Amino acid sequence: MVETYRTVAGEGECRVEVNGSTFLGFAGPARSVADAEAFVASVNDAYPDARHVVPAYRVPEDEGDADGLLREWCSDDGEPSGSSGDPALNVLVQRDLRNVVAAVVRYKNGPNLGVGGLARSYSRAVADAVDDAGVVEERPHERFTATVDYDDSGTVRGILESVGVEFDAAYEARVTFEVRVPVADVDGLRDRLRSATGGRVELS
């Protein structure tokens, strides 16, 4: 299991002009295949008249999978084989980034760039978008749910706030906390919640 990994700090974008062709690069964080595909779909929706939208991503198969196994995927989206998708993905691989998605929009108004010219342009667009987003070190996280009666909700909330983890709380018939915690800390936090509530907390 990976202890830390490199990913983008947020979303980034760029514009690259090459011999009349315009390449718009976009990069962002993605925790799952669904996240990555949603990002690419949003770029497609934003540029419906683009000649090509070339995607690439490196993400876990499932959002909760933090064991270092990645799904790597790209597409040439109608460009010559090997001229776009592979160069775009290769930027993410060479920079050792994961939980990341990129998409490059191309508008062609000039001469053919050739496979080499396309590869360089797509690579540059992804690299510039990643640079614009910024790169950070992250720790793998896991999500779990803690459900308690109202009497124990203050105790659970206090513990979650004290350790500084991300969480959302839903106050209904009972109180449900959706918690996101570093994988290395999850067992200890679960044990602490059980102990503090006398075993009354329901964890899933």
N, C-alpha and C positions, 0 to 999 in steps of 0.2 A: 504494500500500500504506500502511495506517495505521501510524504509528510508535508511538503509544500510544492506548489507549482506556479508557473508563470502564466499570467493571463492579462487581458486588457483591463484598465482601470474604469473604463466607461465606453461610451460610443465616440467614434472618430470618423472624420470624412476628409476627402481631398479631391482636387481636380487636377488632371494631367492632360496636357495638350501635346499631341504628337502628329505632325504632318497632316493636320486637318481633322484628325480623329480626337474626340474628347472622351476621356475616361474619368468617371466619377467613382471614387473608392469609398467604401463604407465598412466599418468594423465595429464589433460590439461583443459584449459578454453573452454567453449562452450556457445554461446548466444542463441542457438535454437536447436531443434531436428535435423535439417539438419546439423548443425555444429557437433553435437555429433556423428551422424551416419557417417559423413565423417571422423572423427577422428578414429572411430572403424574400418572403411573400410581401412584406411591407415595402421593400425596395422595388419589387416588381410593380406593385400598385402605384407607387409614387412616380414611376417613369414608364408608363404604359407604351409610349412611342419609341422606346429605346431599341436599338438594333439587337443588342445582346445584353443580358444580365448574367454574369458569370459568378456562381457561388462557390464557397469553400468553407468547410468547418472541421473542427476537432473537438468533439464533445463526448461525454459518457453516453452509453446506450440509454441509461436511465438517470434521472436527476439525482437519485440517492446513491448511485454507484460511484464510490470514491476509491476504488482499488487500483486506479491507474490505468485501467483498460479504456481505450479510446475508440470511437468511431471516427474515421477520417473519410471525408467525402468531398467531391468536387464535380463540376460539370463544365463542359466547353460551351454549352448553350448555343450550338450552331456554328461556333468558330472552328477553324481547322483543328483536327485531333492533336492534342498535346500542346496547343498554342496558348491556352488560357487557364483552364481549370487546374491543371497540374502545376503550372508556375504560381498560381495564386495560393494553392495549398502548400506548396513548397516553402513559401515565405513563413507560414505559420509553423511548419515543421522545423525549419532552420532556426527560427527564433525560440523554439521549444515552448510554444504557447499551447494551452489547452483551455477548454471551456470558452471557446472563441469562435466567432463566425465572421466571414467577410463576404462582400458582394461588390462586384465592379460593373457599373453601367457603361456601355459604350455607344457613342453616337459617331457614325462614320460620315465624313464629308470630304475626304481626301483620297489619295491613292492607297492601294493595298500596302499593308505594312510588312507582309510576309510573316512566316511562322516565328522567326527570330524577333522581329519587331513587335509582334503581338505579345510574345512571351515577356519581353523586357517591359512593355507598357503595363501589362496586367500585374506583373510582379511589383513594379514601382507603385502602382495605385494601391495595392494591398499594404505594402510597406509604409507608404505615406499615411494611409488611414490608421494603421496601427500606431505609428508615431504620434499622430494627432490624438489618439485615444489615451496613450500612455500605457506603460507596462508595470504591473505590480506582482509581488509575491503573495500567494494566497495559501490557506490551509484547506484541505478537503472538509466539507461540512456534511452533516446528516440532519434530517428532519424527523421529529417525532411529536406526538400529541400527548399532552397531559390534561386530564379531565378531573375536576374536583367539585365538591359542593362549595357553596359560597363561604362557609366557615373556614375552609382551608385556602381560599383563593388569595387572600392577602399574603399568607405564608409563601405560597408558590411564586406569586408575582415578585415578592421581595427577594427570593433566592435568584430568580432569573435576572432581575435588575442588578443584583450585587455582583454576579459573575459576568455581566455585560454581554449576554448572548442576544441574538435577534429573536423577537417573538411577537405574535399577535394574539390578542385575547378576545374571545367571544362570550358575552354574558347572556346566557339563555336560561333554561331550566337548571342547568349546571354551568360551570365556567370551564371553557376549553382554551388551552394555550397551545398554539402552533409554534414550535420551537425550532430554531436553526442553530446548530452548535457544531464546533469543530469535532471531527470524528474522534480525535484523541481524548476529548473531554466528555464524550457522551455517556459512557458507563458511570463515571463518577457523578455526573449531574443527575442521572436517573436514581442512583443510590441515595443521593442527598435529598431528593424530593420524596422518595419513599420514607426515609427516616424522619423527615420533618413533619410528614403528615400521618405518621403511624401506619403507613402502608395503605392509606385510603386513596391515594392518587391512582388513577387508571392511566397506564402508559401504553401507547401503541405507535 
